[in-house]
Amino acid sequence: MNKVVLVGRLTAKPELRYTSSNTAFLRFTIAVNRNFTSADGKREADFINVVAWRKQAETISKYFDKGNLIAIEGRLQTGSYDDREGNKRYTMDVALDNFEFVEGKNKTQSDSDGSFNEPSPYDFQDSVSVENDPFAEYGDSVSIDDNFLD
């Protein structure tokens, strides 16, 4: 089985590109926090390369920006190429199967004219279905005690 599920933040604004046959694709990197801190108390992250195709690539390019949180599901995909010096280089990417918006547009974010608009929780009209966050009124995080699940 080859399945990867990650939640992380985009490290840069994704840039949509097209193949010679006009198929949309997107390469982007997400920073995924590790579950532990280093010896000096800092939380480290892994930087994971992701490849998306067609409608998913177009949607991510349109609605995500640097720093946005995204949940992805996909599979590991390896490849190789020869660099300019003739050395064999190996690659590993997550080939995107599904994604979800994890956070809505920041309600305190202003438009370029300085006015504040109250956006919908997920300000888009594509075919991606996302439910409203049931915990939005409780702040940035919700903590559930592990004993609650027993």
Rosetta silent file (secondary structure, phi, psi, omega in degrees, C-alpha in Angstrom):
SEQUENCE: MNKVVLVGRLTAKPELRYTSSNTAFLRFTIAVNRNFTSADGKREADFINVVAWRKQAETISKYFDKGNLIAIEGRLQTGSYDDREGNKRYTMDVALDNFEFVEGKNKTQSDSDGSFNEPSPYDFQDSVSVENDPFAEYGDSVSIDDNFLD
SCORE:     score description
SCORE:     0.000 S_00000001
   1 L     0.000  137.543 -179.377    0.000    0.000    0.000 S_00000001
   2 L  -127.175   95.993 -177.616    1.317    3.454   -0.902 S_00000001
   3 L  -141.634  133.822 -179.408   -0.637    6.171    0.915 S_00000001
   4 E  -128.294  132.567  174.730    0.462    9.495    2.395 S_00000001
   5 E  -128.410  123.562 -176.289   -1.670   11.878    4.478 S_00000001
   6 E  -137.803  150.310  170.295   -0.145   15.217    5.506 S_00000001
   7 E  -127.603  124.870 -178.643   -1.201   18.567    6.932 S_00000001
   8 E  -160.755  179.288 -178.680    1.187   21.445    6.408 S_00000001
   9 E  -107.695  138.734  177.760    1.681   25.023    5.258 S_00000001
  10 E   -65.024  136.627 -177.817    2.637   26.059    1.743 S_00000001
  11 L   -88.084  -12.353  179.424    6.169   27.437    1.629 S_00000001
  12 L  -158.404  163.143  175.208    5.508   29.670   -1.412 S_00000001
  13 L   -64.541  123.153 -179.311    2.701   30.900   -3.639 S_00000001
  14 L   -69.366  138.298 -179.080    1.921   27.967   -5.976 S_00000001
  15 L  -114.303  115.560 -178.865    2.485   28.709   -9.666 S_00000001
  16 L   -70.938  137.881  177.138    0.280   26.882  -12.153 S_00000001
  17 E  -133.031  169.765 -179.348    1.986   25.512  -15.261 S_00000001
  18 E  -132.173  143.713  175.110    0.882   23.551  -18.304 S_00000001
  19 L   -75.240  174.065  178.525    2.376   20.619  -20.176 S_00000001
  20 L   -63.432  -22.327  176.930    2.912   20.789  -23.950 S_00000001
  21 L   -94.436   15.529  175.063   -0.503   19.091  -24.317 S_00000001
  22 L    67.307   32.906  174.625   -2.088   21.888  -22.205 S_00000001
  23 L   -95.689  126.855 -178.696   -2.640   19.815  -19.046 S_00000001
  24 E   -70.363  138.476  172.630   -2.487   21.897  -15.863 S_00000001
  25 E  -147.187  160.727 -175.156    0.012   20.844  -13.201 S_00000001
  26 E  -144.952  130.524  172.000    1.406   22.307  -10.039 S_00000001
  27 E  -113.286  128.037  177.952    4.532   21.588   -8.006 S_00000001
  28 E  -147.751  165.350 -179.061    4.578   22.999   -4.488 S_00000001
  29 E  -121.351  138.152  173.938    6.189   22.341   -1.134 S_00000001
  30 E  -117.614  144.688  175.739    4.522   22.094    2.259 S_00000001
  31 E   -97.031  121.563 -178.134    6.198   22.406    5.643 S_00000001
  32 E  -113.556  118.622 -179.657    4.952   19.715    8.021 S_00000001
  33 E   -65.934  141.808  173.469    5.743   20.155   11.708 S_00000001
  34 E   -79.899  157.901 -176.559    7.320   17.256   13.533 S_00000001
  35 E   -80.370    1.784 -177.208    5.573   15.951   16.658 S_00000001
  36 E  -137.299  166.870  176.987    8.554   16.676   18.897 S_00000001
  37 E  -106.532  157.580  178.294   10.988   19.475   19.628 S_00000001
  38 L   -74.967  176.993 -178.320   14.756   19.393   19.244 S_00000001
  39 L   -59.703  -29.179  179.649   17.162   19.409   22.211 S_00000001
  40 L   -90.725    9.884  174.535   17.172   23.222   22.192 S_00000001
  41 L    87.122    5.487 -179.266   13.352   23.352   22.380 S_00000001
  42 L   -92.184  141.512  175.847   12.683   24.301   18.765 S_00000001
  43 E   -86.352  127.409 -179.549   10.022   22.575   16.702 S_00000001
  44 E   -98.561  165.806 -179.518   11.422   21.349   13.413 S_00000001
  45 E  -135.648  154.898  171.692    9.596   20.727   10.151 S_00000001
  46 E  -104.838  143.397 -179.007    9.964   18.493    7.128 S_00000001
  47 E  -108.225  113.608 -171.225    9.603   20.032    3.676 S_00000001
  48 E  -110.946  128.366  177.412    7.593   17.782    1.381 S_00000001
  49 E   -84.121  136.303 -177.504    7.302   18.222   -2.400 S_00000001
  50 E  -129.118  143.723  176.097    3.822   17.703   -3.853 S_00000001
  51 E  -123.502  127.621  177.886    2.599   17.406   -7.457 S_00000001
  52 E  -121.722  151.317 -177.527   -1.031   18.114   -8.416 S_00000001
  53 E  -126.569  156.270  171.509   -2.690   17.761  -11.811 S_00000001
  54 H    53.220 -129.106 -173.521   -5.648   19.200  -13.745 S_00000001
  55 H   -61.061  -38.347  178.887   -8.582   20.695  -11.783 S_00000001
  56 H   -63.449  -41.228  177.977   -6.932   20.143   -8.398 S_00000001
  57 H   -62.326  -43.898  179.885   -3.842   22.028   -9.589 S_00000001
  58 H   -63.655  -41.942 -178.607   -5.993   24.898  -10.857 S_00000001
  59 H   -67.120  -45.188  178.886   -7.988   25.098   -7.607 S_00000001
  60 H   -62.545  -43.670  179.511   -4.931   25.055   -5.344 S_00000001
  61 H   -60.917  -36.629 -175.705   -3.221   27.675   -7.490 S_00000001
  62 H   -78.246  -37.242 -169.609   -6.280   29.911   -7.346 S_00000001
  63 H  -112.020   -4.319  179.734   -7.190   29.670   -3.649 S_00000001
  64 L  -114.008  150.623  179.264   -3.973   28.947   -1.750 S_00000001
  65 L  -137.518  172.779  177.390   -1.080   31.241   -0.952 S_00000001
  66 L   -53.795  132.000  177.580    2.188   31.045    0.935 S_00000001
  67 L    91.249  -13.326  179.224    1.553   30.073    4.576 S_00000001
  68 L   -69.784  143.484  178.697   -1.915   28.589    4.031 S_00000001
  69 E   -85.342  133.689 -179.524   -2.655   25.300    5.784 S_00000001
  70 E  -137.580  143.194  172.602   -3.603   22.389    3.524 S_00000001
  71 E  -106.327  130.537 -179.269   -4.426   18.729    4.129 S_00000001
  72 E  -127.515  151.958  173.659   -3.321   16.387    1.370 S_00000001
  73 E  -131.737  134.061 -178.866   -3.729   12.727    0.573 S_00000001
  74 E  -168.598 -155.743 -179.087   -1.635   11.043   -2.062 S_00000001
  75 E  -139.423  149.221  177.289    1.038    8.497   -2.801 S_00000001
  76 E   -71.792  138.893 -179.350    4.826    8.586   -2.895 S_00000001
  77 E  -135.801  125.025 -179.441    6.256    8.780   -6.375 S_00000001
  78 E  -104.515  158.576  178.062    9.948    8.449   -7.170 S_00000001
  79 E  -158.719  177.684  177.200   11.839    9.567  -10.227 S_00000001
  80 E  -152.814  159.346  176.544   15.297   10.375  -11.502 S_00000001
  81 E  -156.115  163.759  175.746   17.037   12.663  -13.953 S_00000001
  82 E   -99.077  126.459  179.258   20.561   13.559  -15.059 S_00000001
  83 L   -76.665 -178.188 -175.675   21.727   16.998  -13.932 S_00000001
  84 L   -61.401  -27.131  179.493   23.811   19.377  -16.089 S_00000001
  85 L   -89.121    1.749  178.963   27.031   17.682  -14.994 S_00000001
  86 L    88.254    6.164  178.941   25.693   14.240  -15.971 S_00000001
  87 L   -82.421  140.541  177.958   25.111   13.072  -12.384 S_00000001
  88 E   -76.679  126.324  177.459   22.054   10.926  -11.680 S_00000001
  89 E  -116.651  140.117 -179.669   19.644   12.700   -9.277 S_00000001
  90 E  -110.323  143.718 -179.250   16.736   11.008   -7.550 S_00000001
  91 E  -123.947  155.566  172.864   13.453   12.657   -6.614 S_00000001
  92 E  -142.708  122.861 -179.925   10.575   11.801   -4.314 S_00000001
  93 E  -128.966  161.735  168.365    7.256   13.642   -4.443 S_00000001
  94 E   -95.841  119.550  175.125    3.759   13.121   -3.141 S_00000001
  95 E   -84.339  115.737 -172.625    1.419   12.673   -6.106 S_00000001
  96 E   -69.833  129.690  172.103   -1.773   14.371   -4.933 S_00000001
  97 E  -105.008  -44.775 -179.190   -5.001   12.364   -4.934 S_00000001
  98 E  -143.295  156.748  173.426   -7.159   14.579   -2.668 S_00000001
  99 E  -146.579  161.531  176.904   -6.841   17.791   -0.700 S_00000001
 100 E  -139.512  146.050  171.151   -8.884   19.799    1.776 S_00000001
 101 E   -73.799  128.403 -178.146   -8.982   23.390    2.906 S_00000001
 102 L   -99.685  -30.524  179.574   -8.023   23.348    6.599 S_00000001
 103 L  -134.280  149.418  178.169   -8.534   27.001    7.457 S_00000001
 104 L   -84.072  176.287  176.611  -10.718   29.731    6.026 S_00000001
 105 L   -63.450  136.705 -178.534   -9.669   33.161    4.861 S_00000001
 106 L   -60.930  121.369 -176.195   -8.533   35.281    7.810 S_00000001
 107 L   -68.052  -18.268  178.397  -11.522   37.442    8.812 S_00000001
 108 L   -91.960   -1.413 -179.017   -9.244   40.290    9.874 S_00000001
 109 L   -74.485  131.939 -178.760   -7.527   40.360    6.510 S_00000001
 110 L   -99.738  156.780  174.090   -8.341   43.519    4.568 S_00000001
 111 L   -75.270  171.548 -176.513   -8.698   44.016    0.843 S_00000001
 112 L   -63.043  -22.907  179.385   -6.187   46.141   -1.042 S_00000001
 113 L   -86.896    2.708  177.599   -8.425   49.223   -0.687 S_00000001
 114 L    90.249   -7.239  179.418   -8.335   48.928    3.121 S_00000001
 115 L   -82.227  154.021  179.129  -11.961   47.836    3.487 S_00000001
 116 L  -106.394  128.434  176.860  -12.871   44.753    5.459 S_00000001
 117 L  -114.946  144.667  176.964  -15.163   42.172    3.933 S_00000001
 118 L   -91.802   97.445 -177.438  -16.708   39.249    5.765 S_00000001
 119 L   -76.596  163.085  170.872  -15.863   36.340    3.452 S_00000001
 120 L   -67.664  160.917 -177.823  -17.591   33.004    3.485 S_00000001
 121 L   -53.880  -33.930  177.616  -15.599   30.413    5.476 S_00000001
 122 L  -134.129   99.037 -168.821  -14.128   29.094    2.225 S_00000001
 123 L   -80.902   74.545  176.703  -14.253   31.812   -0.390 S_00000001
 124 L  -156.763  163.815 -177.168  -14.458   29.791   -3.614 S_00000001
 125 L  -128.947   22.478  179.127  -17.037   28.364   -6.008 S_00000001
 126 L   -81.404 -175.010 -173.805  -15.324   25.334   -7.538 S_00000001
 127 L   -81.675    6.400  178.406  -16.483   21.749   -7.237 S_00000001
 128 L   -79.236  124.136 -179.500  -14.514   21.075   -4.042 S_00000001
 129 L   -96.846  129.967 -179.847  -16.972   20.474   -1.204 S_00000001
 130 L  -138.487  133.113  178.066  -15.946   21.667    2.242 S_00000001
 131 L   -85.088  155.431  175.484  -18.085   21.883    5.369 S_00000001
 132 L   -64.384  148.225  179.691  -17.993   24.892    7.659 S_00000001
 133 L   -72.385  113.673 -177.832  -15.655   24.572   10.622 S_00000001
 134 L   -70.623  -12.463 -177.529  -17.864   23.614   13.605 S_00000001
 135 L  -106.932    9.677 -174.027  -15.177   24.859   16.029 S_00000001
 136 H   -57.553  -36.463 -176.917  -14.571   28.275   14.430 S_00000001
 137 H   -76.532   -6.617 -177.825  -16.155   30.222   17.294 S_00000001
 138 H   -96.477    5.783  178.507  -13.864   28.584   19.858 S_00000001
 139 L   103.827 -159.771 -173.117  -10.600   30.128   18.635 S_00000001
 140 L   -77.415  -27.717 -177.477   -7.588   28.687   16.842 S_00000001
 141 L  -142.773  156.694  177.635   -7.501   25.216   18.385 S_00000001
 142 L  -124.138  130.192 -179.618   -9.714   22.726   20.142 S_00000001
 143 L  -109.357  128.201  178.284   -8.280   20.357   22.736 S_00000001
 144 L  -117.847  125.758  179.689   -9.983   17.026   23.428 S_00000001
 145 L   -66.591  133.997 -179.510   -8.894   15.000   26.424 S_00000001
 146 H   -59.878  -30.269  179.247   -7.747   11.469   25.471 S_00000001
 147 H   -66.410  -20.388  179.554   -9.858   10.039   28.315 S_00000001
 148 H   -63.655  -31.214 -175.550  -12.941   11.348   26.517 S_00000001
 149 H   -80.853  -14.099 -178.366  -12.474    8.673   23.841 S_00000001
 150 L   -76.241    0.000    0.000  -12.460    5.749   26.295 S_00000001
